């Protein structure tokens, strides 16, 4: 489910919606909430105004969610992104992923928010406490985070190269945890 809206959302309601949509098939639900923060600590932020390209924005986010579902065997996703004038401390975006295993859900959620920040057509204008306003430029670090998802060590559909012998991080361990 993808929704772009001006209204504030309730995180608990969206998490419950994701759980309901997964219909008992999920072993893991992961969500991320992005908030309006003080981008300019020297001058102090008052608000953030977000614009989007209607239609294209939703299609791009849907494509990201579809890619995540294919890469990590994700059962469902929920993305809600706000637009309009948002005051300091307000939620901007909710990204949720449901999967059979936590590793898949975490990766999918992180992928979606990383790629959304660089691929979905949103524009941000920050207004400072003194009334000055300016458009926020995309950060190089955001582009780098998105680019890393295209690197070879990121593997699709539940295979994990970052664990011993390619096993899932959710796999049971053969040895008990260390005891004091």
C-alpha positions as CSV (number, residue, x, y, z in Angstrom):
1,X,0.0,0.0,0.0
2,X,1.3,3.4,-1.0
3,X,-0.2,6.7,0.2
4,X,0.8,10.3,-0.2
5,X,-1.1,12.6,2.2
6,X,-1.0,15.9,4.0
7,X,-2.6,14.6,7.2
8,X,-0.5,13.4,10.1
9,X,-0.4,9.6,10.4
10,X,-0.4,7.4,13.5
11,X,2.5,5.0,13.6
12,X,0.6,2.4,15.7
13,X,-2.3,2.3,13.2
14,X,0.1,1.8,10.3
15,X,2.0,-1.0,12.1
16,X,-1.3,-2.7,12.9
17,X,-2.4,-2.3,9.2
18,X,0.8,-4.0,8.1
19,X,0.3,-6.9,10.5
20,X,-3.3,-7.3,9.4
21,X,-2.3,-7.2,5.7
22,X,0.3,-10.0,6.4
23,X,-2.6,-12.1,7.7
24,X,-0.5,-14.3,10.1
25,X,2.1,-15.2,7.5
26,X,4.8,-12.8,8.8
27,X,7.4,-13.8,11.4
28,X,8.8,-10.2,11.3
29,X,7.4,-6.7,11.0
30,X,9.9,-3.9,10.6
31,X,9.1,-0.2,10.3
32,X,10.9,3.1,9.9
33,X,9.5,6.5,10.7
34,X,11.3,9.7,9.4
35,X,10.7,12.9,11.4
36,X,11.1,16.6,10.6
37,X,14.3,17.5,12.4
38,X,16.3,20.7,12.8
39,X,18.4,20.7,9.7
40,X,20.1,24.1,10.5
41,X,21.1,24.0,14.2
42,X,22.8,27.4,13.8
43,X,19.6,29.2,12.7
44,X,17.0,26.8,14.0
45,X,14.3,25.1,11.8
46,X,10.7,26.0,12.0
47,X,9.2,23.7,9.3
48,X,9.8,21.6,6.3
49,X,7.6,21.9,3.2
50,X,7.4,18.9,0.9
51,X,6.2,18.8,-2.7
52,X,5.9,15.8,-4.9
53,X,5.2,14.8,-8.5
54,X,1.7,13.3,-8.2
55,X,1.3,9.9,-10.0
56,X,5.0,9.6,-10.8
57,X,5.9,9.6,-7.1
58,X,3.5,6.8,-6.2
59,X,4.6,4.7,-9.2
60,X,8.3,5.0,-8.2
61,X,7.6,4.0,-4.6
62,X,5.5,1.1,-5.8
63,X,8.4,0.0,-8.0
64,X,10.7,0.2,-5.0
65,X,8.3,-1.9,-2.9
66,X,8.0,-4.5,-5.8
67,X,11.8,-4.7,-6.0
68,X,12.0,-5.3,-2.3
69,X,9.4,-8.0,-2.4
70,X,11.3,-9.8,-5.2
71,X,14.7,-9.4,-3.6
72,X,13.9,-10.5,0.0
73,X,10.8,-12.5,-0.2
74,X,8.8,-9.8,1.5
75,X,5.1,-10.5,2.1
76,X,3.8,-6.9,2.1
77,X,4.9,-3.3,2.5
78,X,3.2,-0.1,3.6
79,X,4.6,3.3,2.7
80,X,2.9,6.6,3.8
81,X,4.7,9.9,2.9
82,X,3.4,13.3,3.8
83,X,3.5,16.4,1.8
84,X,2.8,20.1,2.6
85,X,4.0,22.2,5.5
86,X,5.2,20.0,8.3
87,X,6.3,21.5,11.7
88,X,9.5,20.5,13.5
89,X,9.0,17.1,15.2
90,X,6.2,15.9,12.9
91,X,6.4,12.5,11.2
92,X,7.2,12.6,7.4
93,X,7.3,9.0,6.3
94,X,6.4,5.5,7.4
95,X,8.0,2.5,5.7
96,X,7.0,-0.9,6.8
97,X,7.9,-4.4,5.6
98,X,6.5,-7.8,6.6
99,X,8.4,-11.0,5.9
100,X,8.8,-14.5,7.2
101,X,12.2,-13.7,8.7
102,X,13.6,-10.5,10.4
103,X,16.6,-10.3,8.1
104,X,14.4,-10.0,5.0
105,X,12.1,-7.4,6.7
106,X,15.0,-5.3,7.9
107,X,16.8,-5.3,4.5
108,X,13.6,-4.5,2.6
109,X,12.7,-1.6,4.9
110,X,16.2,-0.1,4.8
111,X,16.3,-0.5,1.0
112,X,12.9,1.2,0.5
113,X,13.8,4.2,2.6
114,X,17.3,4.6,1.1
115,X,16.0,4.3,-2.5
116,X,12.9,6.5,-1.8
117,X,15.2,9.4,-0.7
118,X,17.0,9.5,-4.0
119,X,14.5,8.0,-6.6
120,X,11.0,9.3,-5.6
121,X,10.3,12.8,-6.9
122,X,10.0,14.8,-3.6
123,X,11.4,18.3,-3.0
124,X,12.0,19.8,0.4
125,X,12.0,23.5,1.4
126,X,13.2,24.3,4.9
127,X,11.9,27.4,6.7
128,X,14.1,28.7,9.5
129,X,12.9,30.2,12.7
130,X,13.7,33.7,11.4
131,X,11.5,33.1,8.3
132,X,14.2,32.5,5.7
133,X,13.5,29.6,3.4
134,X,15.6,27.5,1.0
135,X,15.3,24.3,-1.0
136,X,17.2,21.3,0.6
137,X,19.6,19.6,-1.8
138,X,20.1,15.9,-2.0
139,X,23.0,14.7,0.1
140,X,25.8,12.7,-1.4
141,X,25.6,10.3,1.5
142,X,22.0,9.4,0.5
143,X,23.0,8.7,-3.1
144,X,25.9,6.5,-1.8
145,X,23.5,4.5,0.5
146,X,21.2,3.9,-2.5
147,X,24.0,2.9,-4.8
148,X,25.3,0.3,-2.3
149,X,22.1,-1.7,-2.9
150,X,23.3,-2.4,-6.5
151,X,26.6,-3.8,-5.4
152,X,27.3,-7.6,-5.7
153,X,27.3,-8.4,-1.9
154,X,23.6,-7.5,-1.8
155,X,21.9,-10.7,-2.8
156,X,18.2,-11.4,-3.5
157,X,15.6,-13.7,-2.2
158,X,16.8,-14.7,1.2
159,X,20.4,-15.8,0.4
160,X,22.9,-14.2,2.7
161,X,26.6,-13.8,1.9
162,X,27.3,-11.8,5.1
163,X,26.8,-14.8,7.4
164,X,29.0,-18.0,7.7
165,X,28.4,-20.5,4.9
166,X,25.7,-18.4,3.4
167,X,23.2,-19.3,6.1
168,X,20.3,-17.1,7.1
169,X,20.9,-14.8,10.1
170,X,17.6,-16.2,11.3
171,X,18.8,-19.8,11.2
172,X,19.1,-21.6,14.6
173,X,22.5,-21.8,16.1
174,X,24.1,-25.2,16.7
175,X,25.9,-24.0,19.8
176,X,24.5,-22.5,22.9
177,X,25.2,-18.8,23.8
178,X,28.3,-18.2,25.9
179,X,27.6,-18.3,29.6
180,X,29.5,-16.2,32.2
